[in-house]
Amino acid sequence: MNFITCPRCGRECYKLFDSVCRDCFFETFKLIELPHVLHVRICSACGAHFHRSRWENVGNTEDVVLKAVENALYIHNEAGDVNVYLEPREITPYIYKVRAEVNAMVREEPVHAEAETEVRIQRTACDMCSRESGGYFEAIIQVRAAGRFPTEEEKKRCMAIVREAMESMRKKGDRLAFISEVLDQKEGIDLYMGSMNASKQVCRLITSELGGSFSESPTLVGMKEGKNLYRITFAVRLPEFKPGDVIRFRGRIIQIKSSGKKVNGISLEDGSRFISTPEELKGAEKIGNIGNAVLTVLVSIEDNAILVLDPETYETVAIRKPMSFNAEAGSEIPVLKTSYGIFALAYSDIPQAK
């Protein structure tokens, strides 16, 4: 093998690296560079990390520290097959020491380098937490019901939908997806929302599950950099009829089973299935609710009718026999008395027989 003399140190070598031997080349070659001190900003409320002019949800404090070191660590562009090992050590809640070890191949030669940095943590409030604590809002969602007040169950479900949606949207990067204030009133709920886009999505989710519709109305609140600033009021209207309601529609007596985009029910006269939409049911008459059902005595059973005692006058009246009716004469059955007559109900439909 022919040896070459290094023009710098005079040692013999079999290969030159930029006109010098391996040792001379790697004496001045910097595989890595890392600042001695790094500064990071972390939100004291939610733990978000300020990076590249924006707040990001990274993880816990150690995750933020490691990401800051990874972003600051410079590795020479000639390095290949790079392996990086970072060892964080908490000195105080505001100071971390991080040791970096890097192994790589440079010009087919294995190279190892180490460096250490101090990461100093500044605790502050992020944009989202600052605005949330300050009552910031871009939109108002008003949840109401057509022709009635929303039930407590409907209010609770709406709030669950809102909170689940806010959590999902924050994870997707909408840092304004928060609720500034909730006003629970007899006529419904008013929600003051940090994000206009998130508010519209929430309205879609509520009406998709509970039915009804929503509209939006903008209000000019000022200007910024020559552009008009608006707040949007979203008016959510839940369906007029809810599960358990009994209505009269086009001459039929219908018990509502479920209400959403579609309204499903059953005829109390012949047991047939009923499907409609909230829009088609406008003008229907609510004549009762199965929660108002009472027990009365079944006097006798005939072919297509049953004789029962009127729960108010105690007179014997004949009513249509429901489908799959299996009660025995002399027993008590649940009925609903309305202005259009008395209707027998199934025990399974009654929340609490009276």
C-alpha positions, 0 to 999 in steps of 0.5 A: 500500500502506498502511503501519503505524507500529511502536509500539515503534521508530516505523518504518513496516511493512506488517504487524505481528507481535504489535503490533510490526514484523518486526524488533522481533518477531524481536529477542525471538523465540527460534527455538531453545534449546540448553544450553551443556553436555550430559552423556552416559553411554556404556558403556565396554565395549559402547558403549550410551547411558544415556537416559531411565532406560534403556540403549540401543544407538545406534551409535558415540560420535558417533551418541550425541553427536548424539542427545543434542543432538537430544533437548536442542535446543528448537525453537519450536512456531510454526516450520514447514518446519524444517531442522536441521544439526548439526556435531560436532567431537571435542575429546578422547575425552571432550568434543565441541563441536556447532554447531547451525544451524536454518532454518525458517518462522515466520509466513510469514517465513524465520528462521535461528538458530545455537547451540553446545553442549559434550557431556561424555562419562562412561565407565561400565559399563552394567547388562548389562556389569556383570551379565555381568562379575559372573557374573549369570544368571537361568537354566541350560540343560543340554544332554544326550542321551537314552541317550547323550552328545552328540557334539562336532558337536552341542555345537558346533551348540548353541553356534552356535545360542545365540550367534546367538540371543543376538545377535539378541535383544540387537538386539531390546532384550533387554539381558540376552541374554548367556552368563555361563559355559559348562561343557563336560562329557562328558555335555553342556553347561551354559550360565549365561544372563543372560535367562530369556526368551532361554533359553526361546527358545534351547531352542525353537531347539535342539530345533526344529533338532536334535530332542528336547524340553526341560523347565523347573524353577524354584528359589526364590533369594530375594525382592525388593520382596515378590516371590519371585525364581526361577532356571529350569533348562532341561533339553534332551534331544537325540534318542537316535538321530543321523544315521548310527546303524543301529537295529532298530525293529519288526523293521526295520533302519533307517539314520538319515539325519536327526533333528529333529522328524521322524526320516528314514531308509532300510531297509537290507533293502529300501531303502524310506523311513522316517519317524518321530518321536523319541517313537515310536522310544523302545524302538528298539535301536541295533545299529551306526553306519555309521562302523563299516562295513568293506570286504569282497569281493563274491564274486558277484551273484544275482537278489535277493542277493549273496554276500560274505565275512564281514569277521570269519570270511571265510566266504561269506554271502548277503545281500539285494542293495541297491536300485540296486546296481552293483558288480561281482563281485571288487570291495570293497564297504562292509558293516556287520556286526550281531547281526542280520546283515550289510548292504551300504551305499552308498559315499556313506553311509560317512564313511571306508571302513575 
